[in-house]
Amino acid sequence: MPRADRALFADSAATLIGSIFGTSPTSAYIESGAGISAGGRTGLTALVIAILFLIAAFFTPIISAISGVDAITGPALIIVGSLMISNIRHIQWDDFDEAFPAFLVVLSMPLTSSIATGLALGFIFYPLLKLVRGKWREVHPLVYIFGLLFLIQMAFFQP
């Protein structure tokens, strides 16, 4: 892709800044991917989204006062899940070490009301199953590192 380094730098900077404000790193990627797929190819799209997020930040205290439960994010996750469900046809359901981590991701996102938790479970179980089934060479070493980091995070740093 031409000028991919600029896009990747912008996405990594957004992830860094977003994590300072408490968003999960996956959400920055999803928002930029959604903007690009909707036709936004210029910086104007990102600028409009940034302004809308700043405006939405002022409503956080009101929403927190109304409800401190996951009932606010649950419906949004259901809508996102229904939009993403068409991609499960690409999963190799006949291969257990491919299907089980994907199943965990799909199941855990709505049950935990957290996309990050679902992805973390996928990153933990995918390399683990490949390792147990003797297919450890099929997995990039970084996936093992991420799996271990997610396992440590879920074991020791979950509220």
N, C-alpha and C positions, 0 to 999 in steps of 0.2 A: 504494500500500500504506500502510495506517495505520502510523505510527511507523517508517517505513522508515529515517528518519535515524538512529534508535537502532541498528538492525541494521547499517547501513552503517558507523557509527562503531565498533561492536564488532568488525566484521570487519576494518576498517582497523587498529584497535589490535592485534588478534590477528596481523595480517600484520606489523606493525612489531615486535612483541615476538618473534614467531617468527623473523623475519630476524636479530634479534640473536643467537639461538641457532643460526642456520645452516640453517633450513628455507627452502625456496623459497616465495615469496609465493603461488603457485598452490595449495599444499597447504592453507593456511589457509582459502581459499575452498572447496576441495573438502570439507574436513572439516565446515565449517559447513553447506554444502549437503546433505551426507549426513545430518547430524543433523536438519535441517529436514525432509528428505524421509522420514525414518524416524519423524516425528511429534513430534520435540522442538521445542516452541514456547516453552519457558520457559528461564530461565537455569540451571535445575537440570541440564539436559542438558549445557550448556557446562561447568558446574562438575564434573560427573562425568568428562567427557572430560579436563579439565585435570588432575584428580587422577590419572587413569590414565596420562596422558602423563608426569607427574612420577614415578610409580612406574616406568614403562618407562625413564626416563632412567638409573636405577640399573643397568639391564642393559646399557647401552651398552659399558662396558669388557669385559664378558664376551663380548659378540658380537664386539667388535673383536679380542679375543684368539683367538677361534675362526677368524675369517676376515676378511681385509682386502679381499676381492674383491666384485664386484657380484652374486655368486651368491646372497646373502641377499635382495637387493631384487628380483632378477629374477622369481622366482615371484609375488611380490605384484603386480608390474607386469603380468604375464600375466593374473592374475585380474582386476585393474582394467580391463585392456584388453578382456577378454571381456565384462565388464559394460557397457562403453562402446560396444561394436561396433554395437549396434542403432541408434545415432544416425547412422551413416554413410549410412543410407538418405536422409537429408535433404540430403546433399551434391549439388550440381548437377554430376553427372559428365560431362555433355555440354559444359560450359563449362570450357575448359582452365585459365583463370586462377582459377577457383574450385576445380577438382578437384586440380590439382597441389600447391598448398600443403597441402591437406587430406591428400593421399596422403603427402607428406613428414612431416607430423605423425604420422600413424598408423604409418608405417614406422620413423621415427627413435626413437620412444619405447621400443619394446622393444629395438632394436638398440644404443641408447646407455645403456639402463637409467636414463633420466632424462626425466621428464615435462617438466621445465623446458626441456631442450634441444629436445625436440620442439615445444613451443610457440614457442620462440625461432625455430626454422626457419620455422614458419608465419608468424610476425610479420615475418620478413625477406622471404620469397618472395611473400606475398600482395600487399603494396603494390608490390613490384618488378614483378610480372607485370601488375598493373593499370596501372602507369606505362608499361611497354613496349607494352602493347596499346592505349594511348590512352584508357583508362577511368579515368584518375586522379581524376576528379571523384566517382567512386562511393565513394572511400575517405576516411574522416574524416582530417583533418590529424594527429590524435594517433597514428593507426596508422602514419603515415610516421615520426613521431618515435620511436615504440617500435621500429619496424623498424630505424631507424638505430642506436638505442641497443643493441639486441640484436646487430646486426652488429659494432659496436665491442666489445661485451663478448665475443662469440665469437672475434673476431679477435685481441684483445690480452690478454684476461684469463682464458682457459681454461688449466687446468693441463696 
